């Protein structure tokens, strides 16, 4: 009996993992694009969170995606709060699947063929088809697990008397809430914990009042996982975890207070047809108290987000403080987060170049080259754990572009450390070129701090013009040294200053080209250059 129960729980968890991973991979860039287009306030974000979580069957995946988009600057924290509310509401759909399909409809005859068909699709198809095959196999494994759980719970119900479980007293109710929290922590999935409770209820192992308290605890158990995940994480992850914890505490507290009234209502037949089934009633209760949490907090989402922001203030690097390794589980989001961090570093490097030229215009602080180097190192470390499949062409092209940009920013950083003295850009043609370079870099710097188009064409033209001028000017400068009009040391220093300008503009152009706009292969007429490794 114990082996059957453990096997049922394990298969349910395995099915959830397979289905979630398959659906996440199949959604891929579409998920990123949908969230990227999200505008409006917390209410619209909440609805989006509900839909996404119902589709991919994982509130954790939705929360991770939310962390990435907040880190990348694609979402405001108020919108992120709305998505968290929606994720908590959307994850209750698992209870409905188990109570309505797992117990009402016999899918055991279909489950194994689904596993076989999905597994074959995973190995025979490519790209999105393979990912959907993995999700189908996971869906089948879920119902194999539910069948085993029912079998194990049937044996357990013959050995246990539900009346011996606590539940009538306040202490008993709190004890059951604690057991529910422990189940979520041990199983690392509130969906699996709820499914186990519904199966125990359906088989008569526990009663309705006990199941209700367990589900409250299982919902609260996700806060323990969130708190552990936030330890040592980025500021965005910590804020998201705090918002998630506070929402669940509010919803769980409301559920605990309203549970007696709910049980009386169900005892009188329930407000809707089908509630006479205890498993359906518990699934409905799970949804209702999360909906109640949304109703209580959504109207004050802005104030709620501001309070959480004050509670968890910003810290760490101004360039990469929000990069979180856990976001790498959602590659499309992770790539975008890295791209935004690289843009911030690129803007700072261009400002450092203008400062060397003595043309910063008196705005902003002076960027520290050590901070820039540390920021690039953090971006490289973040990207080291990231993998994208060439089959997902758009995602893969973005990933390559960010890697190219980081390489050029590294070289630009080296050039900044090797800069000639400012006096070599005064007088003659170097002053004219220095002024032109500074003006162009100032324009691109401002654009990099936003998310609009970049003046890549202007940088490219400047780079090509500088390269031609450097080749022509080299002969003139060396000839002047030979005629005794300038010392060899001075001539070589002026050539070095011209080469330095050329390097800065070239690497600034190439980095900007790869950071310009998040385009996929079919949208980027420079994609051949991306794949060529330039």
PAVOVEX-52058 format. One record per residue (C-alpha): x, y, z. Coordinates in steps of 0.2 Angstrom, whole numbers, plus 2048, in hexadecimal, padded with zeros to 3 digits. Last residue first. Example, Ala and Ser with C-alpha at 12.3 -4.5 7.8 and 13.67 -1.06 7.14 Angstrom:
8447FB82483E7EA827
END
This chain:
89B8C174A8978AF74D8908AA73C87F8A774587D8B97498838BF7388768B47308698BC73B86D8CE73685C8CF72D8548CB73E8418C773E8428B57378508B17438488B97528498CB75884B8D17698518E37648628EB76486C8E176F8768D87628788E775787C8F176788A8E676B8918E775A8908FA7598988FC76A8A58F07658A98FA7558A790B75D8B390776B8C08FE7608C190C7538C39197618D190F7688D990D7578D89207568E09227678EE9157628F191F7528F392F75C8FF92676890991F75A90C93175291093876491D92A76692492D75592693F75891D94B74C92195673E93294C73C92E94772A92D93572F92193973D9169427309169337259119287349029337378FD9347258FE9217228F491D7318E792A72C8E192071D8DE9107278D79197368CB92372B8C49137238C290B7348BA91B73B8AD91C72D8A890972F8A690C74189C91C73F89191473288E90573E88A91074C87D91A74287590A73C87490374E86B91275486190776084E9047608449067708468FD78184D90B78B85F90C79386690678385E91577A86792178587891978387591977087392C76F88292F77A88C92377088892D76088D93D76889D9367708A292F75F89F93F7568A99497638B793D7638B893D7508BA9507508C695075E8D09427558D194C7458DD95974C8DC95F75E8D795676E8D494376F8E69407748E394A7848D793E78B8E493178E8E49217848D79147898DD90278E8D08FF79C8C29057908C88FA7828C78EB78E8B58EF7928B18F177F8B88DF77D8AD8D878B89E8E27848A28DA7738A18C877B8918CD7858898D277588D8C276C8868B877A8768C277A8748C07688778AD7698698AC77685D8B676C8618AB75D85D89B76784D8A276E8478A675C84D89575584688A76284D87A75985E88275D85A87E76F85E88A77D86988778C86D89379A87988E7A88878987A187C8A779D87B8AC7B088E8AA7B28908B57A28848C27A988D8C27BA89E8C47B18978D37A78918DB7B78A28D87C08AB8E17B189E8EF7B18A18F17C48B48F17C28B28FE7B48A990A7C089C9157B789D9277BA88D92E7BF87F9367B487F9467AA88E9537A888E9527958989427958A59497888B694778F8BB9397838BE92E7928AD9337988A592E7888AD91D7898A691B79B89592079489691278789B90679488C90B79F87F9097908878F878C8858F279E8738F779E8708EE78E8798DE79486D8DE7A385E8DF7978658D178C8688C679B8568C87A18508C478F85A8B578E8538AF79F8428B27998448A778984D89A7938408977A184A88C7AD8588997AC84D8A47B785389A7C68658A27C385E8B37C88648C37BF85C8D17C986C8D97D08748D97BE8778EB7BA8748F57CA87E8E77D38788E37E48698EA7ED8578EF7EB84B8F07FA8418E18008338E980C8328F980282F8EF7F28228E47FC8198F48018198FB7F08128EA7E98048EA7F58008FD7F27FE8F97DF7F58E87E27E88F17ED7D98EB7E37E18DB7E07E48D67F27D38D17F97CB8CB7E97DB8C17E57DB8B97F67C88B57F47CD8AC7E37DA8A27ED7CC89E7F97C08997EC7CC88E7E17D18837F07BE8827F57B987D7E47C686F7E47C086A7F57AE8697EF7B285F7E07BB8527EB7AC8527F77A084E7E97908577EF7978667E679185F7D678386B7D378787C7DA7848857EB7888767F677C8687FC77986E80E78986681479387080778C88080E79187A8207A287681A7A488781279F8908227AB88682C7B988A81F7B789D81F7C48A182D7D18948267CE89A8147D08AD8197E18A88217E689E8127E28AC8067EC8B98107FA8AD8147FB8A88017FC8BA7FB8098BE8088148AF8038128B37F08168C67F38258C17FD82B8B47F08298C17E28338CE7EC8418C17F08428BC7DE8438CE7D88508D27E585B8C37DE85C8B37E88678AF7F78588A78008498AA7F58478987F08458938028378A080582E89B7F582E8887FB82888D80C81A8988038158897F981088180980288D80C7F78857FE7FB8748057F687B8167E588180F7E38708067E68668167D987081F7CC86D8127D085A8117CD8598247BC8608237B88558147BD84581C7CD83A81A7D08298147BF82880B7C68247FA7C18357F27C983E8017D98358007D98397ED7D584B7F07E384C7FD7F08447F17EB8507E37ED85F7EF7FF8597F38038567E17FD8677DC8068707EB8168697E48278677ED8208567F482985980582486B8068138697FF80F85B80B81786581A80B8738167FC86781780285F82780387182F7F18758297EC8648317F48698417EB87A8407DA87183E7DE86684D7E38748587D387D8547C986E8587BF86384C7CD85E8407D88518477D884083F7D18328487C08348407C883082F7CB81E8357DA81682D7DE8048287D080281A7D38148147E58108117E18028057D680D7FB7E381B7FC7F08107F37E480B7E57DE81D7E37F18237E37F58167D67E781C7CB7EC82F7CE7FE82A7C97F88227B87EE8327B67FD83E7B88088327AC7FB83579E7FD8487A08108477A181083D79080584B78881185878F82184F78881884D77781486077782786377A82B85876B81F86176082687276583786D75F83A85C75782F84D75583483A75783B83A76982E84477282083E76682482C76B82383177E81383A77B80B82B77281181F77F80B82A78E7FB82D7867F981B7827FC8187957EF82479B7E182078F7DA8107987DE8197A97D38287A37C48237AD7BA8337AE7B38397BF7C28367CA7D183C7C17C78477B57BC8527C17C58517D17D78507CA7D485D7BC7CB8687C97D98677D57E686B7C87DC87B7C47E18827D57F28877CD7E98957C47E489E7D37F589F7DA7FC8A37C97F08B17C87F58B97D88078B87D38038BF7C27FB8CE7CA80A8D17D68158D07C680A8DE7BE80E8E97CE8208E47CD8218EC7BC8248E07AE8308DF79F83E8E67AA8498D67A88498D27BA8368D57BB8348C97AB8408BC7B38368BC7C48268BA7BA82C8AB7B18328A37C18208A77C881889F7B98238907BA81F88E7CC80D8907C980E8807BE8008797B48078807A37F688579D7ED8897AD7FC8937B37FD89D7A37EA8A17A47EA8A67B67F98B07B57F28BA7A67E28BD7B07ED8C47BE7F78CF7B27E78D77AC7E28DB7BE7F38E17C37F48EF7B67F58F27A48018EA7978078D97948108D87838208D178B8158C479480E8BD78481F8BE77B8278B478981A8A778981B8A677682E8A477782C89377F81A88D78081F87C77A82E87C78682388279581587579082286778F82A86C7A081986D7A881385C7A18238537A682385A7B78118577BA8128457B48228427BF8188497CE80983E7CB81582F7C881D8337D980D8357E28068247DB81781B7DE8178217F080581C7F380880B7EA8178087F580E80C805800800800
END
